[in-house]
Amino acid sequence: MSSVAAAIDQRVSPPEFSMGRICARMMRYPLQRKLPLLAVLTTMLLGNVMRVLSPWPMKLIVDNIVGAQTLPDRVKLWVNWLPLAATREGLLGWCIAASVMLFIAGWALGLAGAYAGIVFGQRMVYDLAAELFDHLQRLSLRFHGRNSVGDLIRRVTNDCGCVATIVRDALLPVFSSVVSLLLMFSIMWKMSPSLALLSLCIVPLMIIGFRIFAKPMLLRGYEQQTVEAEIYGVVEQTLSAMPVVQAFCGEESAVRSLRETTRAALHAALATTKVQIGFKVAIGLASAIGTAGIIWLGSRHVLAGSLTVGELLVFLAYLGALYAPLNALMYTVSTIQSAAGSACRVLEIFAVDHEVRDAPHAKPIAQARGSLRFESVTFGYDRDRGPILQDITLELPSGATIAVVGSSGAGKSTLASLVPRFVDPWSGRVTLDGIDLRDLQLTSLRRHVAVVLQEPFLFPLTVAENIAYGTPHATRQQVEEAARAAGAEPFIKLLPQGYDTILGERGATLSGGERQRLSIARALLKDAPVLILDEPTASLDSVTEAGLLAALDRLKQGRTTLVIAHRLSTVRDADAIAVLDKGRLAELGTHRQLLEANGLYARLYEIQVKGAQQ
């Protein structure tokens, strides 16, 4: 069995969220959509009225037209207002017409209710999905590094449907069912108290059935949603790594993983279905027992003359209408239990705290000079594994270029991630113009920091939109000026629609150097006072790198620049070079000073120079 299948085969347990907490959290969304909510409730209540009225024309036909019994006085008052209703044939016509009109009215209300319910439900789903998506965007990079993209996509696109199931299909029908239950029972009580009481004898049976199946439905529902999320994960991972998959002939392995995952998902779905069927059988048996008892006792009342045949038919119609809301109440809890699995997965994300957030007293940045300082900074991603950075003190004067070098795993990129507050230090602080970054509004801080990564990320948008991604209000002229400064305009003009050409996913239609030039243009257009270059040329060949250095030099002008580099030849002209070793600041100085010190930097430089000469 593969690792994927082995992981799925383990029993999944939902987090501890009470049903009260789940329902209370979901009820926020219908209250945001008051008009659609009112439309749904109105159609529900009018539907109840139609169900109350629908049996009575048949009662008149059986007892007063076919059976020739005298009409009740209150009915005569209505009949006297109707033309031709004085004869049996005329009254029969009116009864048939009333039945047809009640049927049409109920049918129309059903359609209107279905339409209103769909609109209402989808709006709630989209509201919840938007809120969850917004929350996910604000979670730390550490959280996103530990969670599958496919699983998170599943939570946003599929699990958010739980709000429609819980509110529209469960909680609102409870309100309708209670109203309907009270109406039906009051009428049945007036017709025959003994039969009305007997009809409620099934309630204990329903409660017993619910208590037996409630927890298994929640467990299987959560397990099904979690396992099905693995399908998204397998597909996303495979499609994201398609060059590697094809290069290493991994297509068959990927298909096997998907088949194992879907097989596990099928087993989980069948387990959920079995529990739901068992619950429905239990509730159905209780209803059947109650109906059989009413037919037996009602028939005896008819034979004894205390109940007419028409009244028995009306009572049986109301019995079905009484059991419908009772079943609905039971199925409501069942529905909530089944949807609770998805709801738990949504609430799991909302329960994740923002590791990086604005302090209550945080202020926006009016105008930053760009002076950065790391003061005794210690940080790690997992306290159990210890810190990655230890007691780092480093100053970047305004407008200076400071390079950070060291072996892989020394903490270079981690140090850079502290500047835009992707993470916050365990101890110590990072300041901008003497102000602790945690005292600045996060959005304002990040507007003053531009980043150029080793692997530039481009969106499937136009070239112009990619350049203006961090500056959406930029004019076309500003976009083109940034592209020219980054040396990107020559290849942009060769594209089919120039700046309006839509790029492939992740910029796959461009070369590595072209993608990096667009990334530099994006940073130029943002015009931030602080610039982070995280190995922007590490994945490029020497010729392409040489062509980009001039664009990078233009980008660094007038900005405080933190350069992360493996190739030491690219940072020789930096104002200072910080050498990290196992998370500590081992050396600090200019290129010449560090070579003369003959320390770690000198050894690294010598290794790279010898490697280049061989």
N, C-alpha and C positions, 0 to 999 in steps of 0.2 A: 504494500500500500504506500502511495506517495505521501510526502509530508503534508500536502494540502488535504488529502483525504483523511489522514490521521488526525489533523487538527480539527477537521469538521466532525469526525466521529466522536470527539469528546462531548459529553453532555454540557449544554450551555445553560446557565442559570441567569434569570433576569435580575437586575438590581432591585433593591428594596424600595419600590415606590407604591404607596398605598393607593387604592382605587379612589379615595377621596381626593388625594393630591393630584392624581391624573385628571380626574373630571374637573376639579377646580382650575387647573392650568389650562385645560382645553376650552373652558367656558369664557375665557378672555376674548376669543376670536368671534363668536357670534355677536357679542356685545359691540364689536367694532362695525358690524354690518346690520344695523337696526332695521332698515327697510326690507331687505331680503328676509330677515328673521320674521318680521311682521307678516310678510306674504306667506311664508311657510306655515306659521301658526294659524293664520286665517283659513287657509285651505284645509288644514287639519280639522279645525273646529266645525267648519261647514260640512265637511265629510261626515263627521259624527252625527250632525243633524240629519243628513240624508239617510244614514243607517238606522236612526231611530224611527224615521217616518216610513221607510220602505216596506215593512211587513203589513201595515194597516190596510192598504187596498185589498190584499189577499184575504184578510180577516173579514172584511165586509162582503167580499164575493162568496166565501164559504158559508158564513153564518146568516147573512141578511139577504143575499140574493138567491143562492142555491138552497140554503136551509130555511129561507122565508121567515127568519126571526125578525122581531120588531127592532127597528133602529133605535139606539140610545138617544135620549133627548138632546144631548149636546151635538150629536152627529146630525140630527134632523135640522138643527139651526143652520148648519152649513149646507145641507142638501137642498133646503128650501130656496137658497140663493142661486142654485144651479139650474139652468134651463133643461127640461126633459128628464130631470133626475127623479121625478115622481114615480116613474114606471121602473120595473125591474130592468128592462132592456136599456133604458137611459142611464140608470145608476151603474149598470155593468160597463157601459161605454165610458162613463166618467172614471170608474175604478181602473179600467185598463189604461185610459189616458194618463191617469195619475201615476200608475206603475211605470209607464214608459217615460214620463217626464222625470220622475225620481231617478230612474236608471240613467237617463241622459245627463241629468244634473250631477249625479254621482260620478259618472264617467268623465264629464268635463272638469269637475273639481279634481278628479284623479290626475288628469293630464296637466292641469294648471299646477297642482301640487308637485308633480314629478319635475316639471320645468323649473318651478321656483326652488325645489330642493337641489337640483343639479347646479343652478346658478349660485345658490347660497353655499352649497358644499364646496364647489371649486374655488370660490372666493376665499373661504376659510383656509383651504389647503394652500393656496398661493400666499396668503398672509403668513401662515406658519412657515412655509418653505422660505419666504423672503427673510423672515426673522432668524430662522436657523442658519441660513446662508450668511447673513450679516454677522451672526455670532461666530461662525466658523472662521470668517475672514479675520476676526480680531483675536483669535487664539494664537498662541505662540508657535514659532517654527518648530519647537521641540515637540509640541502636540502633533503637528502635521507630519513630522518625521517618524512618529511612532504609529500612525494610523494609515490604513490603506486608503488610497484615493477612491478606489471603487466602492469601498464600504461607505465612505462619507457621501459619495454621489447617491448611493442607494438611500441613505437616510434623508437626503433632501428631496429626491425625486419620487420616492415610493413611500417611505415610512410616514411622511407628513400627511398622507391620506388618512391617517388615523383620526385626525380632528373631524373630518366629515363623517366617518363611521361612528365615532363616539357621540358627537353632538347631533348630527342630522338623523342618523339611523338608530340612535339609542336614547339619548337624553330627551330630545324633543318628543319622540313617540311616547315616552313615559308620561309627559304632560297630557298628550292626547288620549292615552290609554286610561289615565285616571279619570278624566272627564267622561269618557265613554263608559267606563266601568260604573261610575256613579249614576249616570243616566239609565243605563240598562238595568242595573240592579233595582233602582227605585221603581221602575215600571214593572219589573218582574215581581217585586214584593207586593205591589198593589194587586196583581193578577193572582198570585198564589204564594203566600209567605213560606209554606212548607217546601215547595219546589225551589224557591229562591235560596233558601238555606241549604238545601241539598246540593244545589249547583256549586256552592262554595266549598264543598267537602274535598274537592281535588286540590285545594290550595296547599295543605300540608304535604301532599304527595309531590307537588311541584317544588316545594322548598327543599324536600329531601333530595330530589333529583339534582337540584342546583348545587347543593352542598357537596354532593358526590363529585360533580364534574367541573366545578368552578376552577379549582386550582390546576387540574390537568390542562384545562383549556388555556389558561394563562401561560403555563410552562411551555406547552407545545407551540403556542402562537409566537412567543419570544424566540424559541429555538428555530422555528421556520424562517422568521424574518432574518435572523442572524446568519443562518446557513445560506439563504438565498443571496445575502449580501456578498458571500464569497464568490458567487458567479461574476458579479461586477468586478471584484478584485482581480480574478484570473484574467478576464477580458481586458481590463485596463492595463495590467502589467504586461500582457503579451503584446498588445497593440503599441504601447509606449516603447517597448524594446524590440520592435520589428526588425531593425537592422541586425541585431544580435541573434534573434530567432532564426532569420534566414541564413545568416552567415554560418551558424553552427548547426544548421538543419534541425532546428528544435520544433518544427511544426507538429510532428507526431506527438512529441512530449506535451506540447501545449494542448493539443486536442484531448489527450488522455487526461490531463489535469481538469479540463473543462467537463469531460464526461464523468469523471469521479465526483466532481463538485455538483453537477446537475443530478447525479444519482443520489447523492446525500440529500440534496434539496427535495427530490421526489419523496424519499423516505420520510423526511420531516413533514412534508405537506400531507402525506398519507396518515401519519400519526396524528396530525391536527384534525384531519377530516374524520378519522375514526372516533375521536373524542367528541366532536361536534355531532356526529350521527348518533352516538350513544345518548347524548343529552336530548336530542330531538325525539328519539324513540321514547325516552322516559317521559317527556312532557306530553307526547302524543298519546301514550298509554293512559296517562292520568286524565286527559281530556276525553278519551274514548270511554273510560270507566264512568266518568261523570255524566256523559251523554246517555249511556245505556241506563243508568239509574233514573235519569229524568224521564226517559221514554217509558220505562216500566211504571213509575209512580204516576206520571201524567196520564197514561192510558187508563189506569185504575180510577183516576179522578173523572175522566170522561165517562167511563162506564157507570160511575156512581152519580153522574149528573151534576157534579159540582164544577165542571169545566166543559166548555164547548170544544168541538173539533177545531174551529177557527182560532179559539184562544190558545189551544195546545200548539197549533201551527205557529202562531205569533210567538208563543213562549219559546218554542224550539228555535225560531229565527233569532230571538233575542239571546237564547243560550249560546248560539254560535257567535253572536256579536259580543257576548259577555266573555266567552273563552278566548276570543281574539285578543282583547286587551290584556287578559291574564297571561296568555302565551307571549304577547308582546313584552310584557313586563319581565317574564322569565328570559325571553330571548334577548331583551335589552341588556341584562347583566351578562348573558352569554356573549353578545356582540361586543360589549365593553371588554370582557375578558380576552376575547380573541384579538381585538384591536390594541389591547394593552401592551402586547409584545412590541408592536411598532411604536406605541407611545413611550414605552420605557427607553427604546433606542433613541428617540428624539430628546427626551428629558435627560438622558445620559450626557448629551452634548451640552445642553443648557446648564447642567450641573458642573461642567468644567469651568473653573474660574479663569478669568483673564490674568495670566501671569504678569503681563505688562499692561498697565492701565494708567489713566490720568489720575494724579493725586487730586484731592478736593481743592487744593490751593493752586493747582497748576495754571500757569499763565502762558499766553501765546508769545511768540517771538516777534518783536517789532522789526528789528534789523540786526542780523547776526554778522559779526566781524569774522567769525570762523575759527577763533582760538579754542583748541581742544586740549584737555588734560585728563589723563588717567591717574587717579590718586589711590595707590595701594589697593588695586583691584584684584579680587579673587573671585573666580567663577568656575562652575562646572555644570554639566547637564544632569548629573545624577549624584546626589550626595553620597550614596552608598559606594560609588566608584571614585569619589574624591574629586578635587578641583582640576580643571584643565589649565586655568590661568592662576598663578599664585603671586600675590603681592606685586602687581605690575604698576610701576609709576613711570609715566611717559608724557611729555609735553609736545604739542604741535602748535607752534605760533601761527598767528593768522597769516595766510598766504604761503606757508612753508610746505615743502613736500617731504614727508617722512616715509621711508620704506620699512616694511617689516618682513624679515626673512627668517629662515630656519628650516629644519627638516620637516617632513610630513608628520602631522600630529602634534606639532609644537604649540599650536593654539593660535596661529596667525589669523585665520578666517573668523575664529571665535572672538578674537580681540576686535576685529572690524565690525562684527555683528552687534557689539555693544553701543556703537555710535548712533545708529538709527533706532536703538532700543528694540531690536528683535528679541533680546534677552536683557535682563538686569543683573548686575553683579551681586554675588552673595555678600560681599563686604567691600568697603571702599566706595568710590564714586567716580563717575565720568562727568566732566563739566564742559559746557559750551559758553565761552566768554565769561567764565567764572561762575556760571549757574549750573547747579546739579541738573542733569537731564531729566530726572524724575520730578523736578519742579516746573518743567515745561510741558505744554500741551503736546501730546504725542503727534497729532496730525500736523501741528505747526512745526515741530522738530523735523519730521520727515520731509516736509516741503523744503527744508533748508539743507537737505542731504541728497546728493545724487550718487548712484551706484552703477558701476560697470562691472559685470560679472565675467568669469571665465567662459561660461556657456551662456551667451545672450539669449534671452527668451523673447521671441517675437510671436505676436498673436495673428490668427487668421483674419487680419484686417488689411486695409490698404497700407502702402508704404508710408503715406503721410500720417495716417492715424497711428501707426506704430511709433513714429518719431514724436508725435504730439501726445503720446499716452500719458505722460506725467504733467503735461501742460495743455489740457483739452481746449483752452480758449485761445491758443496761439493761432496767428493768421497763417495763410499759405506762404506768404513771403518769409515769415520767421522760420517756418519749417524748412523752406528751401535754403535759407541762409545757414541753418544748422547743418543740413546735409552737405552743403559745399564745404563748410569748415571741417567736417569729418571726412572729407574726401569721398563721399558716397554718391555725389551727383552723377559722375560719369556712368556708373553701372545702372543707376536708377533710370537714366534717359534711355537705356537700351531695353528696358522692360516694356512689355506690350502696351500698357497704359501709363507708363511713367510713375508718377507719384500716386496715381489712382489704381495701380496694380494691386490686386488682393494676393497676399502671400499665402503659401501653403502652411499647414500646421507646423508650428514652431519654426517657421521660416525655412522649411525643408527645401524650397526651390532656390535658395541662395547658398553661396559658399560660406565657409566659416568666416573668412575675412570680411565678406559683404555683410553678414549678420552683425559682426562686431562693429563695423562702421555705422550701421543704423543704431546700435546700442549707444555708441559715442555721440551720435547726433541727438539722440533722445536726452542724454545727460547735458549736452551743450544747450539745448533748448530750455531745459529746466533751469539753468543758470543758478544753481545752488552754491552757496559760499563754501560748503564742505563737500569734498569729493572722495569716494572710496573706489579704488581700482583693485578688484580682487582677482589677481592673476589674469588680466584681460588678454594677454597674448600667449598664455602657456600652451594652449592647444593648437597654435598656429605655427606654420613653418617659418624659417628665418626670413625668407623673402617677403612674405605677407606681413610678418612682424615688423620688418623695417619700414614697410609702407604705412603701418598704423602708428608708429612712434611719433611721427610729425603731428598727426591728428591728436594723439594723446597729449603731446606737449602743448598744443593750442588749448586743449580742454583744461589743463592744469593751471593755466595762467590766471593769476589773481585769486586762486582758490586754495584753501587748506586741503592738502591731498594726503590721504593715507593709502599707500601702495602695498599690496600683498604680492610677493613675487617669489618664484622659484628660480627663475633665470636671473642671476646676480648681475649679468651684463646690462640689464635694462634699468637698474637702479643706481648705477655708479654716480649719476649726477644729482641724486637726492640730497637735500640739505642735511639729512641725518639718516642713518640706517640703524634700526633696532633689531638685534638678533635674539630670537627666542629659542630656548632650549628646555624642553620638558615643562613648558608652561611658565618658565621664569625668564626675566629679562637678563640675558647673559652678557650682552655687549651693547654699546651705544656710541655712535660716532660717524664721521664721514667715511666714504669708501677708502680714502688714503689712510686715515687714522686707524681704521680696523685692520687694514693690511699690515700696517707697521706694528700693530699690537700682536700680530701673529697668533691670534686666538681661533675661536670657532669659525668666525667669518672667513678668515684667511684660509682655513682648511677647506671650507665649502667652496670657496672661489677657486682654489687650486684644483680641486676635484673636477669642477665644471670646465675649467680651462683645459686641463689634460684630456677630458672627455671630448671636448670640441676639436682638439688637435688630432685625435686618433682616427 
